[in-house]
Amino acid sequence: MVNAGSSSLKLSLLDSDDTVLARPRSVEEIPDLPAPDAIGHRIVHGGREFTEPVLIDDDVERRLRALVDLAPLHQPKSIDGIDAVRAVLPGVPEVACFDTAFHAGLPPAAATYALPAAWREKYGLRRYGFHGLSHAYAARRAAELVGADTAGLRVVVCHLGAGASLCAVAGGRSVDTTMGFTPLEGLVMATRSGSVDPGLLLWLQQRAGLTADDLAQSLEHESGLLALAGTADMRQILARDDPDATLALEIYLHRLRDRIAGMAAAMGGLDALVFTGGVGEHAPEVRKGAADGLAFLGVRIDPERNAAARADADIGAPGAAVRSLVVTAREDVEVAAGTRAVLRTASG
């Protein structure tokens, strides 16, 4: 599996049972491993046309390049990953699996911006959502952990890392999410602002003379926790005891609780709350801070379980109406499943 992010490259070799056999540090190390049957690529943006995994050929790669404007930080790196792997493993089938695909079926009420129809139609303006591979896996894994059928389960998945988003998953399908046309919408993140008043941005352009490039740089790379606390690292913020760090955490948790409640409302209730991603899996203080404000939804976590949680774990208090879980992020498993499905279809 190839996961080319905006500033990182993650590689993993999985067997037929999704056990990780190796995690090479670079594309050049791949030829030293057992020859893979196929390569699955995590692609951030599929636009309106790619709503399921697809076998990569020249035409698909051309269409992926046409989507660069929708994800200029991520899409070029993903395409570079395709080309790099093809150079060292020529002839091995490559499959694109999209972070936006899980949200392609969002209800119109959740997907549509209240913008002029001419804009929406001409430019494809809609809420695409991201982290779909992570949300899909975490929701399915949550159903396994609670012993329930996905068909009747209402889950809010909190993918909390450098990038962060929530997803309301009802009956195994995404029905709402916090990221939108771009990954800037929604929660406070490490260096991204999350949602801000668009009028504020217009004011900065008109009154402060900031350009679109100025705004993009600041919103993507100079905002979020970094702007509030001087560091983008949640571990450092949690370890500090000063006003800036305290306020940063309060703002982060305020937005997190607010949006979790909104996701639950989109489903008419909540059966399970799932934390995944680097912060979600490793910051019990964040999980506690979120849960403490959600008792009205039936969320209660057990302090000892929460503090000791490792890998896939139930951290809910006994008798709580909502199950609370920590799930290890496994986007690689979701990519592998999509890759296998495409190859089965191609072989006939």
C-alpha positions as CSV (number, residue, x, y, z in Angstrom):
1,M,0.0,0.0,0.0
2,V,1.3,3.5,-0.9
3,N,0.1,6.4,1.1
4,A,1.7,9.6,-0.2
5,G,0.7,12.5,2.0
6,S,1.5,16.2,1.6
7,S,4.8,15.8,3.6
8,S,5.2,12.0,4.2
9,L,5.3,8.7,2.4
10,K,4.0,5.5,4.1
11,L,4.5,2.1,2.5
12,S,3.4,-1.3,3.7
13,L,3.3,-4.8,2.4
14,L,0.3,-6.8,3.4
15,D,-0.5,-10.5,3.1
16,S,-3.9,-12.0,2.2
17,D,-4.9,-11.7,5.9
18,D,-4.0,-8.0,6.0
19,T,-1.0,-8.8,8.3
20,V,1.8,-6.2,7.7
21,L,4.8,-8.1,6.5
22,A,7.1,-5.0,6.0
23,R,7.1,-1.2,6.1
24,P,9.8,-0.1,3.6
25,R,11.1,3.4,4.2
26,S,11.4,4.3,0.6
27,V,10.2,3.2,-2.9
28,E,13.7,2.1,-3.6
29,E,13.4,-0.6,-0.9
30,I,10.4,-2.2,-2.5
31,P,12.4,-4.4,-5.0
32,D,14.1,-6.0,-2.0
33,L,10.8,-7.3,-0.7
34,P,8.7,-10.3,-1.9
35,A,7.1,-9.3,-5.2
36,P,3.6,-7.9,-4.6
37,D,0.6,-9.0,-6.7
38,A,-0.7,-5.5,-6.9
39,I,-0.1,-2.0,-5.6
40,G,-2.9,0.0,-3.9
41,H,-2.6,3.8,-3.7
42,R,-4.4,6.1,-1.3
43,I,-5.5,9.0,-3.4
44,V,-6.9,12.0,-1.5
45,H,-9.3,13.4,-4.1
46,G,-11.5,11.5,-6.6
47,G,-13.6,14.5,-7.6
48,R,-17.1,13.7,-8.8
49,E,-16.1,11.0,-11.2
50,F,-14.1,8.5,-9.0
51,T,-16.5,7.1,-6.4
52,E,-14.9,3.7,-6.1
53,P,-11.5,2.1,-6.5
54,V,-10.2,1.9,-10.1
55,L,-7.4,0.2,-12.0
56,I,-4.8,2.8,-13.0
57,D,-4.0,3.2,-16.6
58,D,-2.9,6.2,-18.7
59,D,-6.4,7.6,-19.0
60,V,-7.0,7.3,-15.2
61,E,-3.7,9.0,-14.5
62,R,-4.6,11.8,-16.8
63,R,-7.9,12.3,-15.1
64,L,-6.2,12.3,-11.7
65,R,-3.9,15.1,-12.9
66,A,-6.9,17.1,-13.9
67,L,-8.0,17.0,-10.2
68,V,-4.8,18.6,-8.9
69,D,-6.6,22.0,-8.5
70,L,-9.0,20.4,-6.0
71,A,-6.1,19.1,-3.7
72,P,-2.9,20.9,-4.7
73,L,-1.0,19.8,-1.6
74,H,-1.8,16.1,-1.9
75,Q,-2.8,15.1,-5.4
76,P,0.7,15.8,-7.0
77,K,2.4,13.7,-4.4
78,S,-0.1,10.8,-5.0
79,I,0.6,11.0,-8.7
80,D,4.4,11.0,-8.1
81,G,3.9,7.9,-5.9
82,I,2.2,6.1,-8.8
83,D,5.0,7.0,-11.2
84,A,7.7,6.1,-8.7
85,V,6.3,2.6,-8.0
86,R,5.7,2.0,-11.7
87,A,9.4,2.7,-12.3
88,V,10.6,0.1,-9.8
89,L,7.8,-2.5,-10.4
90,P,6.8,-2.2,-14.0
91,G,3.9,-4.4,-15.0
92,V,2.5,-4.8,-11.5
93,P,-1.2,-3.7,-11.5
94,E,-1.8,-0.4,-9.6
95,V,-5.2,0.6,-8.1
96,A,-6.3,4.0,-6.9
97,C,-8.4,4.1,-3.8
98,F,-10.0,7.4,-2.9
99,D,-10.4,9.2,0.4
100,T,-13.4,11.1,-1.0
101,A,-15.2,7.9,-2.3
102,F,-16.8,7.0,1.1
103,H,-18.6,10.3,1.2
104,A,-19.7,10.3,-2.5
105,G,-23.2,9.2,-1.4
106,L,-23.8,11.9,1.1
107,P,-27.4,13.0,1.2
108,P,-27.9,16.2,-0.8
109,A,-28.8,18.1,2.4
110,A,-25.3,17.3,3.8
111,A,-23.4,17.6,0.5
112,T,-24.8,20.9,-0.9
113,Y,-23.5,24.4,-0.3
114,A,-26.1,27.2,-0.3
115,L,-24.3,28.9,-3.2
116,P,-25.6,29.9,-6.7
117,A,-26.5,26.9,-8.8
118,A,-24.4,28.2,-11.7
119,W,-21.3,28.1,-9.5
120,R,-22.1,24.6,-8.1
121,E,-22.7,23.2,-11.6
122,K,-19.8,24.8,-13.4
123,Y,-17.1,24.2,-10.8
124,G,-18.4,21.1,-9.1
125,L,-18.8,22.9,-5.7
126,R,-20.0,20.4,-3.1
127,R,-18.9,19.0,0.2
128,Y,-16.6,16.1,-0.8
129,G,-15.3,15.1,2.6
130,F,-12.0,13.4,3.3
131,H,-10.3,10.7,5.5
132,G,-12.9,8.3,4.0
133,L,-10.7,5.3,4.0
134,S,-10.0,5.7,7.7
135,H,-13.7,6.4,8.5
136,A,-14.9,3.4,6.6
137,Y,-12.5,1.0,8.3
138,A,-13.0,2.5,11.8
139,A,-16.8,2.2,11.5
140,R,-16.7,-1.3,10.3
141,R,-14.2,-2.3,13.0
142,A,-16.4,-0.6,15.6
143,A,-19.3,-2.8,14.6
144,E,-17.1,-5.9,15.1
145,L,-15.9,-4.7,18.5
146,V,-19.5,-4.1,19.8
147,G,-20.8,-7.3,18.2
148,A,-23.4,-5.4,16.1
149,D,-24.6,-5.5,12.5
150,T,-23.5,-2.3,10.7
151,A,-27.0,-2.1,9.2
152,G,-28.5,-0.7,12.4
153,L,-25.5,1.0,13.9
154,R,-25.0,4.8,14.3
155,V,-21.4,5.6,14.7
156,V,-19.4,8.9,14.9
157,V,-15.8,8.4,13.9
158,C,-13.3,10.9,15.1
159,H,-10.2,10.8,13.0
160,L,-7.9,13.0,15.0
161,G,-4.4,13.6,13.7
162,A,-2.5,16.4,12.1
163,G,-5.5,16.6,9.9
164,A,-8.8,15.9,11.7
165,S,-12.4,15.2,10.7
166,L,-15.5,13.5,11.9
167,C,-17.9,11.3,10.1
168,A,-21.4,10.2,10.9
169,V,-21.8,6.6,9.7
170,A,-25.3,5.2,9.7
171,G,-25.9,1.7,8.4
172,G,-22.3,1.5,7.2
173,R,-22.7,4.6,5.0
174,S,-21.4,8.2,5.4
175,V,-24.3,10.5,6.0
176,D,-22.4,13.6,7.2
177,T,-18.8,14.7,7.7
178,T,-16.9,17.8,8.8
179,M,-14.5,18.4,6.0
180,G,-16.0,19.9,2.9
181,F,-14.9,21.1,-0.6
182,T,-11.4,21.1,0.8
183,P,-9.8,19.6,4.0
184,L,-9.8,23.0,5.6
185,E,-13.4,22.9,6.7
186,G,-14.4,21.6,10.2
187,L,-12.3,20.9,13.2
188,V,-9.3,22.8,14.5
189,M,-6.2,20.9,13.3
190,A,-2.5,21.0,13.8
191,T,-1.8,23.8,11.4
192,R,-5.1,24.2,9.6
193,S,-7.7,26.6,10.9
194,G,-10.8,24.5,10.4
195,S,-14.0,26.4,9.7
196,V,-13.9,30.2,9.8
197,D,-16.3,32.9,8.8
198,P,-15.9,33.4,5.0
199,G,-16.7,37.1,5.6
200,L,-13.6,37.3,7.8
201,L,-11.5,36.2,4.9
202,L,-13.1,38.6,2.5
203,W,-12.4,41.4,5.1
204,L,-8.7,40.4,5.2
205,Q,-8.5,40.6,1.5
206,Q,-10.3,43.9,1.2
207,R,-9.0,45.7,4.3
208,A,-5.6,44.1,5.1
209,G,-4.5,43.6,1.5
210,L,-3.9,39.9,1.8
211,T,-3.8,37.9,-1.4
212,A,-5.4,34.5,-2.0
213,D,-1.9,33.0,-1.7
214,D,-1.4,34.7,1.6
215,L,-4.6,33.4,2.9
216,A,-3.9,29.9,1.6
217,Q,-0.5,29.8,3.3
218,S,-1.8,31.0,6.6
219,L,-5.0,28.9,6.7
220,E,-3.1,25.7,5.7
221,H,0.2,26.0,7.4
222,E,0.1,28.8,10.1
223,S,-3.2,28.3,11.8
224,G,-4.8,25.7,14.1
225,L,-2.9,24.6,17.2
226,L,0.3,26.1,15.9
227,A,-1.3,29.6,15.8
228,L,-2.9,29.2,19.2
229,A,-0.1,27.5,21.2
230,G,3.0,28.0,19.1
231,T,3.2,24.3,18.4
232,A,1.3,21.9,16.2
233,D,2.1,18.9,18.5
234,M,-0.8,17.9,20.7
235,R,1.6,16.0,23.0
236,Q,3.5,19.2,23.8
237,I,0.3,21.1,24.4
238,L,-1.0,18.5,26.8
239,A,2.4,18.6,28.7
240,R,2.3,22.3,29.2
241,D,0.6,24.4,31.9
242,D,0.4,27.9,30.5
243,P,-2.5,30.1,29.3
244,D,-1.8,29.6,25.5
245,A,-1.7,25.8,25.7
246,T,-4.8,25.7,28.0
247,L,-6.8,27.9,25.6
248,A,-5.7,26.0,22.5
249,L,-6.9,22.7,24.1
250,E,-10.2,24.3,25.2
251,I,-10.8,25.6,21.6
252,Y,-9.9,22.3,20.1
253,L,-12.3,20.4,22.5
254,H,-15.1,23.0,22.1
255,R,-15.1,22.5,18.3
256,L,-14.7,18.7,18.7
257,R,-17.7,18.4,21.0
258,D,-19.8,20.7,19.0
259,R,-19.3,18.8,15.8
260,I,-19.7,15.3,17.4
261,A,-23.1,16.4,18.6
262,G,-23.9,17.6,15.1
263,M,-22.9,14.3,13.6
264,A,-25.1,12.5,16.1
265,A,-28.0,14.8,15.2
266,A,-27.6,13.9,11.5
267,M,-28.3,10.3,12.4
268,G,-31.0,10.9,15.0
269,G,-28.9,9.5,17.8
270,L,-25.6,7.7,18.6
271,D,-24.7,4.1,19.4
272,A,-20.9,4.3,19.3
273,L,-18.2,7.0,19.4
274,V,-14.9,6.0,17.9
275,F,-11.5,7.7,18.3
276,T,-8.8,6.9,15.7
277,G,-5.7,8.6,14.2
278,G,-2.5,9.7,16.0
279,V,-4.3,12.0,18.6
280,G,-7.4,9.9,18.8
281,E,-5.4,6.8,19.6
282,H,-2.7,8.2,21.9
283,A,-4.2,11.2,23.8
284,P,-6.5,10.0,26.6
285,E,-6.9,13.6,27.8
286,V,-8.5,14.5,24.5
287,R,-10.8,11.6,24.6
288,K,-11.8,12.5,28.1
289,G,-12.3,16.1,27.3
290,A,-14.6,15.2,24.4
291,A,-16.6,12.7,26.4
292,D,-17.0,15.0,29.4
293,G,-19.1,17.4,27.3
294,L,-21.3,14.7,25.7
295,A,-23.0,13.0,28.7
296,F,-26.3,14.4,27.4
297,L,-25.9,12.0,24.4
298,G,-25.2,9.0,26.6
299,V,-21.4,9.1,26.3
300,R,-19.5,8.1,29.4
301,I,-16.0,6.8,29.5
302,D,-14.2,4.8,32.2
303,P,-11.1,6.7,33.4
304,E,-9.0,3.6,33.9
305,R,-9.9,2.0,30.6
306,N,-9.3,5.3,28.9
307,A,-5.9,5.8,30.4
308,A,-4.8,2.2,29.6
309,A,-6.3,1.9,26.1
310,R,-4.0,0.3,23.5
311,A,-4.8,-0.8,20.0
312,D,-8.5,-1.6,19.6
313,A,-10.2,-1.1,23.0
314,D,-13.5,-0.3,24.7
315,I,-13.1,2.7,26.9
316,G,-16.8,3.1,27.8
317,A,-18.1,3.2,31.3
318,P,-20.1,0.1,32.3
319,G,-23.8,0.7,31.5
320,A,-23.2,3.7,29.3
321,A,-25.8,4.2,26.6
322,V,-23.2,4.9,23.9
323,R,-20.2,2.6,23.4
324,S,-16.9,4.5,23.3
325,L,-14.0,2.9,21.4
326,V,-10.4,3.4,20.4
327,V,-9.6,1.9,17.0
328,T,-6.2,1.7,15.4
329,A,-6.2,3.5,12.1
330,R,-5.8,1.0,9.2
331,E,-6.2,2.8,6.0
332,D,-4.0,0.1,4.5
333,V,-6.6,-2.5,5.1
334,E,-9.2,-0.5,3.3
335,V,-6.9,0.1,0.4
336,A,-6.1,-3.6,0.2
337,A,-9.8,-4.5,0.2
338,G,-10.4,-2.0,-2.6
339,T,-7.5,-3.2,-4.6
340,R,-8.5,-6.9,-4.3
341,A,-12.1,-6.0,-5.4
342,V,-10.8,-4.2,-8.5
343,L,-8.5,-7.1,-9.4
344,R,-11.4,-9.7,-9.0
345,T,-13.6,-7.6,-11.3
346,A,-10.8,-7.2,-13.9
347,S,-10.1,-11.0,-13.9
348,G,-13.6,-11.7,-14.5
